[in-house]
Amino acid sequence: VLATAPDASYGVMVHVLDQIKLANCRRISLRTLE
Amino acid sequence: MRREMFERRYRVRAQIPSVPMGNIAFLLLIFFMATTILRSDPGIEVRLPQAETTEKHEKDQVLHVWIDQNGCAWINNRFVATNRLHDSVVRETAVKPGLVVAFNADVRAPYRAVADVLEKLKQANATCVSFTSEPREHPARP
């Protein structure tokens, strides 16, 4: 589960998502923190 | 005989003057060349994030959603207000079931706007969302 704060940068979120995909994780859930 | 000379001297031949017509056409050409403003579509300025893992999709099955750096959403190069995003996506997915939504968000876009659009896509049952990125540029090795 990739939980992201609303004030975070989209670029950082995609970078983290990319790293998770590089680690061969295929089922990723996105969550936005309140 | 005297009358014939009089008639010959004052006979006016009917003709269309062609020299001023050319001048007028040339002036009009210069006028329109000087005053015409060619408007070009500036497009949507989006700086995509860079990533290592990239996949390609078939062009027919992709719905492009763009988010610029101000958080404004565009669907297939048309601006869509956030409250109308749901209807637009539902309309597109009804025409092409199994559509992949290509999510082209600017790297500088506020995540709050990105999350709002993602929520609208989820409500519109667009479950297959792909985050578009550019291949990461590696520095040249010596």
N, CA and C atoms of all chains as a GROMACS GRO file, in nm:
protein
  528
    1VAL      N    1   0.086  -0.118   0.000
    1VAL     CA    2   0.000   0.000   0.000
    1VAL      C    3   0.090   0.123   0.000
    2LEU      N    4   0.073   0.206  -0.102
    2LEU     CA    5   0.150   0.330  -0.110
    2LEU      C    6   0.058   0.443  -0.063
    3ALA      N    7   0.079   0.486   0.059
    3ALA     CA    8  -0.002   0.593   0.116
    3ALA      C    9   0.069   0.726   0.098
    4THR      N   10  -0.002   0.820   0.040
    4THR     CA   11   0.059   0.949   0.007
    4THR      C   12  -0.019   1.061   0.074
    5ALA      N   13   0.054   1.156   0.129
    5ALA     CA   14  -0.011   1.273   0.188
    5ALA      C   15  -0.056   1.367   0.076
    6PRO      N   16  -0.167   1.439   0.095
    6PRO     CA   17  -0.216   1.529  -0.011
    6PRO      C   18  -0.118   1.639  -0.048
    7ASP      N   19  -0.032   1.677   0.046
    7ASP     CA   20   0.063   1.785   0.018
    7ASP      C   21   0.192   1.734  -0.044
    8ALA      N   22   0.199   1.604  -0.069
    8ALA     CA   23   0.322   1.548  -0.125
    8ALA      C   24   0.336   1.585  -0.272
    9SER      N   25   0.454   1.562  -0.324
    9SER     CA   26   0.479   1.590  -0.465
    9SER      C   27   0.443   1.466  -0.548
   10TYR      N   28   0.379   1.491  -0.661
   10TYR     CA   29   0.341   1.380  -0.750
   10TYR      C   30   0.467   1.310  -0.804
   11GLY      N   31   0.572   1.390  -0.831
   11GLY     CA   32   0.696   1.334  -0.883
   11GLY      C   33   0.758   1.234  -0.786
   12VAL      N   34   0.754   1.266  -0.657
   12VAL     CA   35   0.809   1.176  -0.555
   12VAL      C   36   0.725   1.049  -0.548
   13MET      N   37   0.592   1.065  -0.558
   13MET     CA   38   0.503   0.948  -0.552
   13MET      C   39   0.534   0.853  -0.668
   14VAL      N   40   0.551   0.908  -0.789
   14VAL     CA   41   0.581   0.823  -0.906
   14VAL      C   42   0.719   0.758  -0.890
   15HIS      N   43   0.814   0.831  -0.833
   15HIS     CA   44   0.947   0.774  -0.813
   15HIS      C   45   0.941   0.655  -0.717
   16VAL      N   46   0.865   0.671  -0.609
   16VAL     CA   47   0.850   0.560  -0.513
   16VAL      C   48   0.777   0.443  -0.578
   17LEU      N   49   0.675   0.475  -0.658
   17LEU     CA   50   0.600   0.371  -0.730
   17LEU      C   51   0.692   0.296  -0.826
   18ASP      N   52   0.780   0.370  -0.891
   18ASP     CA   53   0.875   0.309  -0.983
   18ASP      C   54   0.970   0.215  -0.909
   19GLN      N   55   1.016   0.257  -0.794
   19GLN     CA   56   1.107   0.173  -0.715
   19GLN      C   57   1.036   0.047  -0.666
   20ILE      N   58   0.907   0.062  -0.631
   20ILE     CA   59   0.830  -0.056  -0.587
   20ILE      C   60   0.814  -0.154  -0.703
   21LYS      N   61   0.790  -0.101  -0.824
   21LYS     CA   62   0.777  -0.188  -0.941
   21LYS      C   63   0.910  -0.254  -0.975
   22LEU      N   64   1.019  -0.182  -0.952
   22LEU     CA   65   1.152  -0.240  -0.977
   22LEU      C   66   1.178  -0.357  -0.882
   23ALA      N   67   1.116  -0.352  -0.765
   23ALA     CA   68   1.132  -0.460  -0.667
   23ALA      C   69   1.036  -0.575  -0.695
   24ASN      N   70   0.978  -0.576  -0.819
   24ASN     CA   71   0.891  -0.684  -0.866
   24ASN      C   72   0.760  -0.697  -0.789
   25CYS      N   73   0.713  -0.589  -0.730
   25CYS     CA   74   0.581  -0.592  -0.668
   25CYS      C   75   0.478  -0.562  -0.777
   26ARG      N   76   0.379  -0.644  -0.793
   26ARG     CA   77   0.283  -0.627  -0.901
   26ARG      C   78   0.146  -0.581  -0.853
   27ARG      N   79   0.113  -0.605  -0.731
   27ARG     CA   80  -0.018  -0.560  -0.679
   27ARG      C   81   0.007  -0.444  -0.582
   28ILE      N   82  -0.016  -0.326  -0.634
   28ILE     CA   83   0.011  -0.205  -0.555
   28ILE      C   84  -0.119  -0.129  -0.536
   29SER      N   85  -0.146  -0.090  -0.415
   29SER     CA   86  -0.267  -0.014  -0.384
   29SER      C   87  -0.227   0.129  -0.346
   30LEU      N   88  -0.296   0.224  -0.406
   30LEU     CA   89  -0.267   0.365  -0.376
   30LEU      C   90  -0.367   0.417  -0.275
   31ARG      N   91  -0.318   0.490  -0.178
   31ARG     CA   92  -0.406   0.545  -0.076
   31ARG      C   93  -0.365   0.689  -0.048
   32THR      N   94  -0.463   0.773  -0.034
   32THR     CA   95  -0.433   0.913  -0.001
   32THR      C   96  -0.466   0.937   0.145
   33LEU      N   97  -0.369   0.987   0.218
   33LEU     CA   98  -0.391   1.012   0.360
   33LEU      C   99  -0.483   1.133   0.378
   34GLU      N  100  -0.555   1.132   0.488
   34GLU     CA  101  -0.645   1.245   0.518
   34GLU      C  102  -0.565   1.364   0.566
   35MET      N  103  -1.762   6.552  -9.481
   35MET     CA  104  -1.623   6.523  -9.448
   35MET      C  105  -1.581   6.590  -9.317
   36ARG      N  106  -1.626   6.703  -9.298
   36ARG     CA  107  -1.593   6.773  -9.175
   36ARG      C  108  -1.655   6.705  -9.052
   37ARG      N  109  -1.773   6.653  -9.073
   37ARG     CA  110  -1.842   6.583  -8.964
   37ARG      C  111  -1.770   6.453  -8.927
   38GLU      N  112  -1.718   6.379  -9.025
   38GLU     CA  113  -1.645   6.254  -8.999
   38GLU      C  114  -1.519   6.280  -8.915
   39MET      N  115  -1.451   6.385  -8.941
   39MET     CA  116  -1.332   6.420  -8.864
   39MET      C  117  -1.366   6.449  -8.718
   40PHE      N  118  -1.478   6.515  -8.700
   40PHE     CA  119  -1.523   6.549  -8.565
   40PHE      C  120  -1.555   6.423  -8.486
   41GLU      N  121  -1.624   6.329  -8.552
   41GLU     CA  122  -1.661   6.204  -8.483
   41GLU      C  123  -1.538   6.121  -8.447
   42ARG      N  124  -1.443   6.115  -8.538
   42ARG     CA  125  -1.324   6.034  -8.517
   42ARG      C  126  -1.240   6.089  -8.399
   43ARG      N  127  -1.236   6.219  -8.386
   43ARG     CA  128  -1.154   6.281  -8.285
   43ARG      C  129  -1.209   6.254  -8.143
   44TYR      N  130  -1.341   6.252  -8.128
   44TYR     CA  131  -1.400   6.240  -7.995
   44TYR      C  132  -1.456   6.101  -7.965
   45ARG      N  133  -1.421   6.000  -8.042
   45ARG     CA  134  -1.472   5.867  -8.013
   45ARG      C  135  -1.398   5.807  -7.892
   46VAL      N  136  -1.473   5.756  -7.795
   46VAL     CA  137  -1.415   5.699  -7.673
   46VAL      C  138  -1.429   5.548  -7.679
   47ARG      N  139  -1.318   5.480  -7.663
   47ARG     CA  140  -1.324   5.333  -7.670
   47ARG      C  141  -1.347   5.278  -7.528
   48ALA      N  142  -1.444   5.188  -7.514
   48ALA     CA  143  -1.476   5.130  -7.382
   48ALA      C  144  -1.378   5.017  -7.351
   49GLN      N  145  -1.309   5.026  -7.237
   49GLN     CA  146  -1.219   4.918  -7.196
   49GLN      C  147  -1.203   4.921  -7.043
   50ILE      N  148  -1.173   4.809  -6.990
   50ILE     CA  149  -1.152   4.801  -6.845
   50ILE      C  150  -1.005   4.830  -6.817
   51PRO      N  151  -0.978   4.928  -6.734
   51PRO     CA  152  -0.837   4.958  -6.704
   51PRO      C  153  -0.775   4.848  -6.618
   52SER      N  154  -0.672   4.784  -6.666
   52SER     CA  155  -0.616   4.668  -6.596
   52SER      C  156  -0.499   4.706  -6.504
   53VAL      N  157  -0.435   4.818  -6.529
   53VAL     CA  158  -0.318   4.855  -6.447
   53VAL      C  159  -0.359   4.889  -6.303
   54PRO      N  160  -0.462   4.973  -6.278
   54PRO     CA  161  -0.500   4.999  -6.138
   54PRO      C  162  -0.552   4.875  -6.068
   55MET      N  163  -0.614   4.783  -6.144
   55MET     CA  164  -0.666   4.660  -6.081
   55MET      C  165  -0.552   4.576  -6.022
   56GLY      N  166  -0.443   4.568  -6.094
   56GLY     CA  167  -0.325   4.496  -6.045
   56GLY      C  168  -0.267   4.561  -5.922
   57ASN      N  169  -0.265   4.694  -5.923
   57ASN     CA  170  -0.213   4.767  -5.806
   57ASN      C  171  -0.299   4.741  -5.684
   58ILE      N  172  -0.431   4.744  -5.704
   58ILE     CA  173  -0.523   4.723  -5.591
   58ILE      C  174  -0.507   4.581  -5.537
   59ALA      N  175  -0.496   4.482  -5.627
   59ALA     CA  176  -0.480   4.344  -5.583
   59ALA      C  177  -0.350   4.328  -5.504
   60PHE      N  178  -0.245   4.392  -5.549
   60PHE     CA  179  -0.116   4.383  -5.481
   60PHE      C  180  -0.123   4.451  -5.344
   61LEU      N  181  -0.191   4.565  -5.338
   61LEU     CA  182  -0.206   4.634  -5.209
   61LEU      C  183  -0.287   4.550  -5.111
   62LEU      N  184  -0.394   4.487  -5.161
   62LEU     CA  185  -0.475   4.400  -5.074
   62LEU      C  186  -0.392   4.283  -5.023
   63LEU      N  187  -0.311   4.226  -5.111
   63LEU     CA  188  -0.225   4.114  -5.071
   63LEU      C  189  -0.130   4.156  -4.959
   64ILE      N  190  -0.068   4.271  -4.974
   64ILE     CA  191   0.024   4.321  -4.870
   64ILE      C  192  -0.053   4.350  -4.741
   65PHE      N  193  -0.174   4.406  -4.755
   65PHE     CA  194  -0.254   4.439  -4.636
   65PHE      C  195  -0.286   4.313  -4.556
   66PHE      N  196  -0.333   4.209  -4.626
   66PHE     CA  197  -0.370   4.086  -4.554
   66PHE      C  198  -0.248   4.014  -4.498
   67MET      N  199  -0.136   4.021  -4.570
   67MET     CA  200  -0.013   3.960  -4.518
   67MET      C  201   0.034   4.030  -4.391
   68ALA      N  202   0.016   4.162  -4.386
   68ALA     CA  203   0.063   4.238  -4.271
   68ALA      C  204  -0.030   4.226  -4.152
   69THR      N  205  -0.160   4.207  -4.176
   69THR     CA  206  -0.255   4.209  -4.064
   69THR      C  207  -0.300   4.071  -4.018
   70THR      N  208  -0.269   3.965  -4.095
   70THR     CA  209  -0.315   3.832  -4.056
   70THR      C  210  -0.231   3.780  -3.940
   71ILE      N  211  -0.299   3.729  -3.838
   71ILE     CA  212  -0.231   3.670  -3.723
   71ILE      C  213  -0.257   3.519  -3.728
   72LEU      N  214  -0.152   3.442  -3.740
   72LEU     CA  215  -0.166   3.297  -3.745
   72LEU      C  216  -0.164   3.246  -3.601
   73ARG      N  217  -0.277   3.192  -3.556
   73ARG     CA  218  -0.285   3.143  -3.419
   73ARG      C  219  -0.245   2.997  -3.416
   74SER      N  220  -0.149   2.966  -3.335
   74SER     CA  221  -0.108   2.826  -3.321
   74SER      C  222  -0.152   2.776  -3.183
   75ASP      N  223  -0.190   2.649  -3.177
   75ASP     CA  224  -0.236   2.591  -3.051
   75ASP      C  225  -0.115   2.568  -2.960
   76PRO      N  226  -0.109   2.636  -2.846
   76PRO     CA  227   0.008   2.618  -2.761
   76PRO      C  228   0.015   2.479  -2.696
   77GLY      N  229  -0.098   2.407  -2.689
   77GLY     CA  230  -0.097   2.273  -2.630
   77GLY      C  231  -0.092   2.278  -2.479
   78ILE      N  232  -0.078   2.161  -2.420
   78ILE     CA  233  -0.073   2.151  -2.274
   78ILE      C  234   0.072   2.127  -2.236
   79GLU      N  235   0.122   2.214  -2.151
   79GLU     CA  236   0.262   2.199  -2.110
   79GLU      C  237   0.268   2.108  -1.988
   80VAL      N  238   0.317   1.989  -2.010
   80VAL     CA  239   0.326   1.891  -1.902
   80VAL      C  240   0.467   1.833  -1.899
   81ARG      N  241   0.528   1.839  -1.782
   81ARG     CA  242   0.660   1.777  -1.765
   81ARG      C  243   0.639   1.644  -1.692
   82LEU      N  244   0.653   1.535  -1.766
   82LEU     CA  245   0.624   1.403  -1.710
   82LEU      C  246   0.736   1.359  -1.616
   83PRO      N  247   0.702   1.280  -1.515
   83PRO     CA  248   0.808   1.227  -1.427
   83PRO      C  249   0.890   1.122  -1.499
   84GLN      N  250   1.008   1.098  -1.451
   84GLN     CA  251   1.094   0.997  -1.511
   84GLN      C  252   1.087   0.868  -1.429
   85ALA      N  253   1.094   0.754  -1.500
   85ALA     CA  254   1.086   0.625  -1.431
   85ALA      C  255   1.168   0.521  -1.506
   86GLU      N  256   1.204   0.416  -1.434
   86GLU     CA  257   1.282   0.307  -1.493
   86GLU      C  258   1.191   0.207  -1.563
   87THR      N  259   1.078   0.178  -1.500
   87THR     CA  260   0.988   0.075  -1.553
   87THR      C  261   0.884   0.141  -1.642
   88THR      N  262   0.883   0.107  -1.768
   88THR     CA  263   0.785   0.164  -1.863
   88THR      C  264   0.724   0.051  -1.946
   89GLU      N  265   0.597   0.069  -1.982
   89GLU     CA  266   0.527  -0.026  -2.070
   89GLU      C  267   0.453   0.054  -2.175
   90LYS      N  268   0.434  -0.008  -2.292
   90LYS     CA  269   0.362   0.060  -2.400
   90LYS      C  270   0.222  -0.002  -2.414
   91HIS      N  271   0.124   0.085  -2.449
   91HIS     CA  272  -0.013   0.039  -2.471
   91HIS      C  273  -0.053   0.068  -2.614
   92GLU      N  274  -0.153  -0.008  -2.664
   92GLU     CA  275  -0.204   0.019  -2.798
   92GLU      C  276  -0.279   0.152  -2.795
   93LYS      N  277  -0.262   0.231  -2.902
   93LYS     CA  278  -0.316   0.367  -2.903
   93LYS      C  279  -0.468   0.372  -2.904
   94ASP      N  280  -0.535   0.272  -2.964
   94ASP     CA  281  -0.681   0.276  -2.975
   94ASP      C  282  -0.749   0.259  -2.840
   95GLN      N  283  -0.684   0.189  -2.750
   95GLN     CA  284  -0.749   0.155  -2.624
   95GLN      C  285  -0.706   0.246  -2.509
   96VAL      N  286  -0.656   0.363  -2.541
   96VAL     CA  287  -0.603   0.451  -2.436
   96VAL      C  288  -0.683   0.581  -2.431
   97LEU      N  289  -0.724   0.618  -2.311
   97LEU     CA  290  -0.786   0.748  -2.289
   97LEU      C  291  -0.683   0.834  -2.215
   98HIS      N  292  -0.642   0.942  -2.278
   98HIS     CA  293  -0.538   1.027  -2.219
   98HIS      C  294  -0.600   1.131  -2.125
   99VAL      N  295  -0.561   1.127  -2.001
   99VAL     CA  296  -0.601   1.228  -1.903
   99VAL      C  297  -0.476   1.307  -1.868
  100TRP      N  298  -0.483   1.438  -1.889
  100TRP     CA  299  -0.367   1.522  -1.862
  100TRP      C  300  -0.395   1.610  -1.741
  101ILE      N  301  -0.294   1.631  -1.659
  101ILE     CA  302  -0.305   1.725  -1.546
  101ILE      C  303  -0.185   1.817  -1.555
  102ASP      N  304  -0.210   1.945  -1.570
  102ASP     CA  305  -0.098   2.039  -1.581
  102ASP      C  306  -0.046   2.076  -1.443
  103GLN      N  307   0.052   2.164  -1.440
  103GLN     CA  308   0.117   2.195  -1.312
  103GLN      C  309   0.026   2.270  -1.216
  104ASN      N  310  -0.085   2.327  -1.267
  104ASN     CA  311  -0.180   2.397  -1.180
  104ASN      C  312  -0.288   2.304  -1.125
  105GLY      N  313  -0.287   2.178  -1.170
  105GLY     CA  314  -0.387   2.082  -1.125
  105GLY      C  315  -0.512   2.079  -1.211
  106CYS      N  316  -0.511   2.146  -1.326
  106CYS     CA  317  -0.626   2.143  -1.418
  106CYS      C  318  -0.623   2.014  -1.499
  107ALA      N  319  -0.743   1.956  -1.519
  107ALA     CA  320  -0.751   1.827  -1.589
  107ALA      C  321  -0.796   1.846  -1.734
  108TRP      N  322  -0.741   1.765  -1.821
  108TRP     CA  323  -0.774   1.766  -1.964
  108TRP      C  324  -0.795   1.622  -2.006
  109ILE      N  325  -0.899   1.599  -2.088
  109ILE     CA  326  -0.921   1.465  -2.144
  109ILE      C  327  -0.910   1.477  -2.294
  110ASN      N  328  -0.817   1.402  -2.351
  110ASN     CA  329  -0.792   1.405  -2.496
  110ASN      C  330  -0.784   1.549  -2.548
  111ASN      N  331  -0.700   1.628  -2.484
  111ASN     CA  332  -0.671   1.767  -2.525
  111ASN      C  333  -0.789   1.862  -2.507
  112ARG      N  334  -0.891   1.823  -2.430
  112ARG     CA  335  -1.002   1.915  -2.401
  112ARG      C  336  -1.008   1.937  -2.250
  113PHE      N  337  -1.018   2.066  -2.212
  113PHE     CA  338  -1.025   2.098  -2.070
  113PHE      C  339  -1.156   2.046  -2.011
  114VAL      N  340  -1.145   1.981  -1.897
  114VAL     CA  341  -1.264   1.928  -1.829
  114VAL      C  342  -1.260   1.975  -1.683
  115ALA      N  343  -1.369   2.036  -1.640
  115ALA     CA  344  -1.377   2.077  -1.499
  115ALA      C  345  -1.385   1.952  -1.412
  116THR      N  346  -1.333   1.964  -1.291
  116THR     CA  347  -1.324   1.846  -1.203
  116THR      C  348  -1.462   1.785  -1.177
  117ASN      N  349  -1.565   1.870  -1.167
  117ASN     CA  350  -1.698   1.815  -1.137
  117ASN      C  351  -1.762   1.745  -1.258
  118ARG      N  352  -1.706   1.766  -1.376
  118ARG     CA  353  -1.760   1.699  -1.496
  118ARG      C  354  -1.671   1.585  -1.543
  119LEU      N  355  -1.565   1.559  -1.469
  119LEU     CA  356  -1.469   1.456  -1.508
  119LEU      C  357  -1.532   1.317  -1.507
  120HIS      N  358  -1.613   1.292  -1.403
  120HIS     CA  359  -1.678   1.162  -1.389
  120HIS      C  360  -1.764   1.131  -1.512
  121ASP      N  361  -1.848   1.227  -1.554
  121ASP     CA  362  -1.937   1.204  -1.669
  121ASP      C  363  -1.857   1.181  -1.797
  122SER      N  364  -1.750   1.258  -1.814
  122SER     CA  365  -1.669   1.244  -1.935
  122SER      C  366  -1.606   1.106  -1.944
  123VAL      N  367  -1.553   1.058  -1.831
  123VAL     CA  368  -1.487   0.927  -1.831
  123VAL      C  369  -1.591   0.816  -1.851
  124VAL      N  370  -1.708   0.830  -1.788
  124VAL     CA  371  -1.814   0.729  -1.805
  124VAL      C  372  -1.855   0.721  -1.952
  125ARG      N  373  -1.866   0.838  -2.017
  125ARG     CA  374  -1.904   0.842  -2.159
  125ARG      C  375  -1.799   0.770  -2.245
  126GLU      N  376  -1.673   0.795  -2.214
  126GLU     CA  377  -1.566   0.734  -2.295
  126GLU      C  378  -1.559   0.583  -2.273
  127THR      N  379  -1.572   0.540  -2.147
  127THR     CA  380  -1.564   0.396  -2.120
  127THR      C  381  -1.686   0.321  -2.173
  128ALA      N  382  -1.800   0.390  -2.189
  128ALA     CA  383  -1.919   0.325  -2.246
  128ALA      C  384  -1.896   0.294  -2.394
  129VAL      N  385  -1.824   0.383  -2.462
  129VAL     CA  386  -1.796   0.361  -2.605
  129VAL      C  387  -1.691   0.253  -2.623
  130LYS      N  388  -1.588   0.258  -2.541
  130LYS     CA  389  -1.478   0.161  -2.552
  130LYS      C  390  -1.459   0.089  -2.418
  131PRO      N  391  -1.524  -0.022  -2.398
  131PRO     CA  392  -1.504  -0.095  -2.272
  131PRO      C  393  -1.362  -0.153  -2.266
  132GLY      N  394  -1.307  -0.162  -2.146
  132GLY     CA  395  -1.171  -0.211  -2.129
  132GLY      C  396  -1.067  -0.107  -2.163
  133LEU      N  397  -1.108   0.018  -2.152
  133LEU     CA  398  -1.019   0.128  -2.186
  133LEU      C  399  -0.910   0.144  -2.079
  134VAL      N  400  -0.788   0.171  -2.124
  134VAL     CA  401  -0.679   0.200  -2.031
  134VAL      C  402  -0.668   0.352  -2.020
  135VAL      N  403  -0.672   0.403  -1.898
  135VAL     CA  404  -0.658   0.546  -1.878
  135VAL      C  405  -0.511   0.578  -1.859
  136ALA      N  406  -0.456   0.655  -1.954
  136ALA     CA  407  -0.316   0.698  -1.942
  136ALA      C  408  -0.315   0.829  -1.863
  137PHE      N  409  -0.254   0.825  -1.749
  137PHE     CA  410  -0.256   0.936  -1.654
  137PHE      C  411  -0.129   1.019  -1.674
  138ASN      N  412  -0.144   1.131  -1.745
  138ASN     CA  413  -0.027   1.215  -1.775
  138ASN      C  414  -0.029   1.338  -1.685
  139ALA      N  415   0.029   1.325  -1.569
  139ALA     CA  416   0.029   1.438  -1.476
  139ALA      C  417   0.167   1.503  -1.472
  140ASP      N  418   0.165   1.634  -1.458
  140ASP     CA  419   0.290   1.708  -1.448
  140ASP      C  420   0.359   1.673  -1.316
  141VAL      N  421   0.491   1.667  -1.323
  141VAL     CA  422   0.567   1.630  -1.204
  141VAL      C  423   0.552   1.736  -1.094
  142ARG      N  424   0.516   1.861  -1.135
  142ARG     CA  425   0.501   1.970  -1.038
  142ARG      C  426   0.358   1.985  -0.988
  143ALA      N  427   0.267   1.900  -1.040
  143ALA     CA  428   0.125   1.911  -1.002
  143ALA      C  429   0.107   1.878  -0.854
  144PRO      N  430   0.017   1.950  -0.786
  144PRO     CA  431  -0.008   1.916  -0.645
  144PRO      C  432  -0.077   1.780  -0.635
  145TYR      N  433  -0.029   1.697  -0.543
  145TYR     CA  434  -0.083   1.562  -0.534
  145TYR      C  435  -0.231   1.562  -0.496
  146ARG      N  436  -0.274   1.669  -0.429
  146ARG     CA  437  -0.416   1.679  -0.390
  146ARG      C  438  -0.504   1.675  -0.516
  147ALA      N  439  -0.464   1.751  -0.621
  147ALA     CA  440  -0.540   1.752  -0.747
  147ALA      C  441  -0.532   1.616  -0.816
  148VAL      N  442  -0.413   1.555  -0.810
  148VAL     CA  443  -0.395   1.423  -0.871
  148VAL      C  444  -0.485   1.321  -0.802
  149ALA      N  445  -0.488   1.326  -0.669
  149ALA     CA  446  -0.571   1.231  -0.593
  149ALA      C  447  -0.719   1.252  -0.623
  150ASP      N  448  -0.761   1.378  -0.640
  150ASP     CA  449  -0.902   1.406  -0.673
  150ASP      C  450  -0.940   1.342  -0.807
  151VAL      N  451  -0.851   1.358  -0.906
  151VAL     CA  452  -0.880   1.301  -1.039
  151VAL      C  453  -0.880   1.149  -1.032
  152LEU      N  454  -0.786   1.092  -0.957
  152LEU     CA  455  -0.783   0.945  -0.941
  152LEU      C  456  -0.911   0.894  -0.876
  153GLU      N  457  -0.962   0.972  -0.779
  153GLU     CA  458  -1.087   0.934  -0.712
  153GLU      C  459  -1.204   0.936  -0.811
  154LYS      N  460  -1.205   1.038  -0.896
  154LYS     CA  461  -1.312   1.049  -0.997
  154LYS      C  462  -1.304   0.933  -1.097
  155LEU      N  463  -1.182   0.894  -1.133
  155LEU     CA  464  -1.165   0.780  -1.225
  155LEU      C  465  -1.216   0.652  -1.160
  156LYS      N  466  -1.188   0.639  -1.032
  156LYS     CA  467  -1.234   0.519  -0.960
  156LYS      C  468  -1.386   0.515  -0.954
  157GLN      N  469  -1.448   0.631  -0.929
  157GLN     CA  470  -1.595   0.638  -0.926
  157GLN      C  471  -1.656   0.607  -1.062
  158ALA      N  472  -1.581   0.637  -1.170
  158ALA     CA  473  -1.632   0.611  -1.305
  158ALA      C  474  -1.598   0.470  -1.352
  159ASN      N  475  -1.552   0.385  -1.260
  159ASN     CA  476  -1.517   0.245  -1.289
  159ASN      C  477  -1.403   0.231  -1.389
  160ALA      N  478  -1.318   0.332  -1.398
  160ALA     CA  479  -1.199   0.321  -1.482
  160ALA      C  480  -1.090   0.260  -1.394
  161THR      N  481  -1.087   0.129  -1.388
  161THR     CA  482  -0.998   0.061  -1.293
  161THR      C  483  -0.858   0.039  -1.349
  162CYS      N  484  -0.844   0.046  -1.481
  162CYS     CA  485  -0.712   0.023  -1.541
  162CYS      C  486  -0.647   0.158  -1.570
  163VAL      N  487  -0.564   0.202  -1.479
  163VAL     CA  488  -0.500   0.334  -1.491
  163VAL      C  489  -0.349   0.314  -1.505
  164SER      N  490  -0.294   0.381  -1.602
  164SER     CA  491  -0.150   0.370  -1.624
  164SER      C  492  -0.087   0.508  -1.603
  165PHE      N  493   0.017   0.513  -1.521
  165PHE     CA  494   0.086   0.641  -1.497
  165PHE      C  495   0.192   0.659  -1.606
  166THR      N  496   0.174   0.762  -1.686
  166THR     CA  497   0.268   0.786  -1.795
  166THR      C  498   0.394   0.854  -1.743
  167SER      N  499   0.507   0.805  -1.792
  167SER     CA  500   0.635   0.863  -1.750
  167SER      C  501   0.731   0.861  -1.868
  168GLU      N  502   0.839   0.930  -1.850
  168GLU     CA  503   0.945   0.929  -1.950
  168GLU      C  504   1.057   0.839  -1.901
  169PRO      N  505   1.128   0.773  -1.993
  169PRO     CA  506   1.240   0.689  -1.948
  169PRO      C  507   1.347   0.773  -1.879
  170ARG      N  508   1.396   0.719  -1.771
  170ARG     CA  509   1.495   0.795  -1.693
  170ARG      C  510   1.625   0.809  -1.772
  171GLU      N  511   1.677   0.931  -1.772
  171GLU     CA  512   1.802   0.956  -1.844
  171GLU      C  513   1.920   0.927  -1.750
  172HIS      N  514   2.002   0.834  -1.793
  172HIS     CA  515   2.120   0.801  -1.714
  172HIS      C  516   2.236   0.888  -1.760
  173PRO      N  517   2.317   0.937  -1.669
  173PRO     CA  518   2.433   1.017  -1.712
  173PRO      C  519   2.531   0.931  -1.793
  174ALA      N  520   2.589   0.992  -1.893
  174ALA     CA  521   2.682   0.920  -1.980
  174ALA      C  522   2.806   0.878  -1.903
  175ARG      N  523   2.843   0.751  -1.919
  175ARG     CA  524   2.962   0.701  -1.849
  175ARG      C  525   3.086   0.726  -1.933
  176PRO      N  526   3.196   0.762  -1.870
  176PRO     CA  527   3.318   0.787  -1.949
  176PRO      C  528   3.378   0.659  -2.003
   0.00000   0.00000   0.00000
